């Protein structure tokens, strides 16, 4: 799927990954509940950091649903 669709899913709490990242446990997710105005999207590779998408991420069509590791 494209970034626009993936971002809509992230906004509502669905963790998303890119097939190009090569690892479904590498994903982005929304930290705050959907009803809060403050939106923080984090990137998880075992350690969570605030995510800033690259141009490649924005232009990619390989976005996919994944499961958030707890």
N, C-alpha and C positions, 0 to 999 in steps of 0.2 A: 504494500500500500504506500501511498505518498505521505509526505510530511504533514500536510494539512489534515488529513484524516487521522494520522497518528497523534497529532497535537490535540485534536478534539477528544480523542480517547484518553490521553494523558490528563486533560482538564477534568475529566470525570472519574479519575482514579485508576485507570487501567495502566499497568506498567507496560512499556514498549521497548523493543530491542530492534536493532538492525541486523539483518542477515550478514551484511558486510563486516560487522564486528566479530563474527565467527564464534560467539559464545552467548547462549541465551541467558546466562547469569550476569551478563553485562547489559544493563537496561537503564532507562530513565523513568522516573515516577514523580508524581505530585506529592509533596510532603504535607501540605495543608488540606483539610477537608474541602470539598467542592463549594461549600456555602461561604467560605471565607474569601475576602477580597485580596488578601495578600497571597500571591501565588509564588511558591518556591518549587522549582523542578530540579530534582537531584539526579545525579549520575552514580550508579552503583557498580563497582567492580570488586566488591568485597569491602571497600571503604567508600562511604557516601560523600560526595562533594556537590556543590552547586553547579549546575550544568549550563553551559553556554554552547548552543549548537554551532557547528561549523557550517560553512557553505555546502560542503559535501553532505552533511546530515540533512540540511534543508532541501537540497535538490534530489536526494535519494528516493527511490521507489521500492526499497527493500525493507520497509518497516514491517514489523510483525508483533502480534500480541505475545506476551510472555507472562510468567508467574513471578511475583516478587518473593525473593528469598527473605526469610525472617531471621 
